Amino acid sequence: FLASSDEWFRPVNVATGPDGALYIVDFCRQYVEHSSLAPENERESIAWRSGDTMGRIWRVRPRAWDRSSRQPPALSSASSEELANSLRSTNGWVRRQAQRLLAERKAVEAIPALAAVAAESELAESRAAALFTMGALGNASKQAIETALADTDPGVRSVAVAVAQTKFPQLPELTDIVQSLARDTNLGVRRAVATAAMSMPAELRLATCKTLAAQGENDQWLTTAILQSAGADAWPLLESVFAARASDLDWWVARRADFASGLAEKVGASGKQDEVGTFLARLAAYHPITGGPDVFFLSGLSRGLQSSGTSLRQVLSSPPATLDAAATSALNRAFETADALAHHNQAGIPLRQAAVRLLVEQPDGGGMEKLLAMLKPDERPEIVNAVVSTLGQGGGADTNVALLERWSGLSKDVRGRLVEQFV
């Protein structure tokens, strides 16, 4: 909504002020470009630091502005009850400073006033701020938390989940309510539930993770929280995914590739060979429509096994008792798929990168030569980087020699990656 005809106008930050106006920090320089972007013969003649003694702060306000009615409250001298009621303000700056002062004072005497704001305020931000402050003071009541968990605003529900998490030991009945929100329609609430699951008893924690895992939401923070909460239960959680998405596992993996790969990685990293074998047998028995499940699951498992001191190639060469010969043979389809996808220019970059990582585990060792052949000038840089990284982790002296033999045909960036890996 804001532009300027002043060519030196360089807005770099924005904040709401105590008076409710919008304050914009203006770097105010003639140039913000790096000198390397100018023609080499002009670089020395340009005054790159022109304006380095300047700087501006703009206040953006409504046209009808009565400053007398916009004076910020004197919060530092306010009573605890007045600070609690300041959370009703529509100004976020006022609410944050009131919260800070209440926390610094450890103002437990403000709890009744905070409870009233949490229960009565029409502003969702005020209800959330009051409950969060009560939680910070260690005095959020069961009734206040339960009311907020059922709030119509998802932001309030998210805060209520976080506050409820701190009360699980004293109020275990709250865990059932929080678990029920694993199916909440709002992503932010589900993120909060995934994080809160870490503090639940083992059985309830796993049940909550299963509910969240079976959904098709592709979100980095939700994925991270579920993986953290899953802990040592990665295989039971992954097994539940196979059961819940039996009819559309390909679709689910395509939607949640990072999560699928991350779960498989945790199974591999656990060091539990029986679970690894059961997982491989389950994957071998699945009949994928696309190559996604095989490639994402096995590339993730490969990373996990590597961190536990072994490799997928070794596991397939000496399979655990839970993996019979027919299942081991069936898994060879994954390496054929990986070979095709790694070279498929129309396939998605994440899928091709996973295929590259899987090729290095090909049981007959032929994947190394296939990867070396991909180091060509016209290949996508993301794929070349994946090849270099994979070869650096999975190859030996012969592979390093082969990489050096191709040195002259590699880009500067790739050469830099190789030097880092050699060191």
Secondary structure, DSSP 8 states (H G I E B T S, - for coil): ----S-TT--EEEEEE-TTS-EEEEE---S--S-GGGS-GGGGGGS-TTTTTT--EEEEE--SS--GGGG----GGG--HHHHHHHTT-S-HHHHHHHHHHHHHHT-GGGHHHHHHHHHH-S-HHHHHHHHHHHHHTT---HHHHHHHHT-SSHHHHHHHHHHHHTTTTT-THHHHHHHHGGG-S-HHHHHHHHHHGGGS-HHHHHHHHHHHHTS----HHHHHHHHHHHGGGHHHHHHHHHHHTTTTHHHHHHHSHHHHHHHHHHHHHT--HHHHHHHHHHHHH---SSSHHHHHHHHHHHHHHHHTT--HHHHHHS--TTS-HHHHHHTHHHHHHHHHHHT-TTS-HHHHHHHHHHHTT-TTSTHHHHHHTT--TTS-HHHHHHHHHHHHHH--HHHHHHHHHTGGGS-HHHHHHHHHHH-
